[in-house]
Amino acid sequence: MSQAYQREEQNNHRLEELASKLSSLRNVTNDIHARASDYSMIDQASDSMSELMTSVKGSAVKLTRSIQAGHPIMKMVGLALAIFFLFYMLYKFFG
């Protein structure tokens, strides 16, 4: 009788361990499902990127108009950037 009782106790103990593991797995699965179905962060990032693209397009249009109009300031900025790039390349090459 004692061996049967011990085996029954072992089976009960293992069954409780299995039930505990199953419960943990179910909780993890539910958490994953809850986080995967939350699209608010993705929507917010998409909206931010859309606003950024609109802003960049607007700035590009304004820059294009300024360049086409031939403003002297654009020529000066271009010359300053070219000189800076030249000095940078010389510094990297000889430095």
ChimeraX attribute file (.defattr): number of C-alpha atoms within 10 A of each C-alpha:
attribute: neighborCount
match mode: 1-to-1
recipient: residues
	/A:1	5
	/A:2	7
	/A:3	8
	/A:4	9
	/A:5	10
	/A:6	11
	/A:7	11
	/A:8	12
	/A:9	12
	/A:10	12
	/A:11	12
	/A:12	12
	/A:13	12
	/A:14	12
	/A:15	12
	/A:16	12
	/A:17	12
	/A:18	12
	/A:19	12
	/A:20	12
	/A:21	12
	/A:22	12
	/A:23	12
	/A:24	12
	/A:25	12
	/A:26	12
	/A:27	12
	/A:28	12
	/A:29	11
	/A:30	12
	/A:31	12
	/A:32	11
	/A:33	11
	/A:34	10
	/A:35	9
	/A:36	9
	/A:37	9
	/A:38	10
	/A:39	9
	/A:40	9
	/A:41	9
	/A:42	10
	/A:43	11
	/A:44	11
	/A:45	11
	/A:46	12
	/A:47	12
	/A:48	12
	/A:49	12
	/A:50	12
	/A:51	12
	/A:52	12
	/A:53	12
	/A:54	12
	/A:55	12
	/A:56	12
	/A:57	12
	/A:58	12
	/A:59	12
	/A:60	12
	/A:61	12
	/A:62	12
	/A:63	13
	/A:64	12
	/A:65	12
	/A:66	14
	/A:67	14
	/A:68	10
	/A:69	10
	/A:70	11
	/A:71	11
	/A:72	11
	/A:73	11
	/A:74	15
	/A:75	12
	/A:76	11
	/A:77	11
	/A:78	12
	/A:79	12
	/A:80	12
	/A:81	12
	/A:82	12
	/A:83	12
	/A:84	12
	/A:85	12
	/A:86	12
	/A:87	12
	/A:88	13
	/A:89	12
	/A:90	11
	/A:91	10
	/A:92	9
	/A:93	8
	/A:94	7
	/A:95	7
